[in-house]
Amino acid sequence: MRVDLLQDTYAQLVDLVGEDLTEKIYQLYRGQQVSFPMRLYNRDKVAKQILTEYNGHNIAELTRKYDYSQRWVRQMIQLGRGKKK
């Protein structure tokens, strides 16, 4: 691979993940426009996980861990409690 001839996006990928993975990404996604969600984690899956991890005192920790607001975390806990009744 001639890195010096690559499009900027692919050159950045080479710097980030190396030539082999850049080639795989290119083969898989070439010609497509790909956008990445602002949040890393899936909201529905995080809501379920929060219910598993919540111990009554760790809302701030869960907020930082999953990058959702305290308000949203509290709402998910309340919704989860409502479903259990």
N, C-alpha and C positions, 0 to 999 in steps of 0.2 A: 504494500500500500504506500503510495506516495503522499505522505502527510502534508507536504508543502503545497500540494495541488488541490487539497480538499476544500469544499465549501466550508465557510466559517462554522456552521452548526456541527458538521462532522468533525472538524478539527477540535472543537470544544469537547465533543464526545470522546475523541481519542485521548485528550488530556485527562478526562474524567474517568473513563473506564478501560482505556486501552484499545489497541487496534482490533483484536479478535472480537470483542463485544461490539465495537462500533460496526464492524462488518455484519455481524448477526442482526443488529438493530436495523441497519440499512436494508438487508435482505427482507426482513419481516415487515418493515413499515414504509419502504420507499414508495414515493408517489402519493402517500396519504398525508393528510394534515392531522397532526396529533396534538391534543391539548391535555394538560394535566390539571386535575381538580386542585383547588386551593387547599383543600384539606387532604392530609395523607390517609386518614382513616375513614372508613365507611360509617356513616352516621347511625344506621340501624344496628350494625354489628357492635359499635361502641356503646350504644344504649343498653344492649344486652350484657355486655362485659361490665359496664358500670354497676349494674345490679348485682353481678357476681362479686365484684371487688369492694363494693360499698360496705363499710363497717360501722356507719353511724357517725364517724368523726373525720372522714378523709375526703371531703368534697374538694377542698383546695388542691390536694394531691392529684385527684382524678382530673381536675381541670387542667393542671399543668401537664400531666401525662398524655392526655388525649387532645389537648389544644381546643377545648370547647369552653364556653363561658360557664361560670358558676350557676347562673340562672338556668341554662340549658341542662346542666347536670342535675340540678335539683328537680327540674320538671321531669326528667327521665326517671328519676328515683320515685317521684310521686306517681307517675303513670304506671311504673312497674309494681308499686305497692297496690295500686287500684286494681290491677289485673289479678293479683294474688287473692283478693278478697272474694 
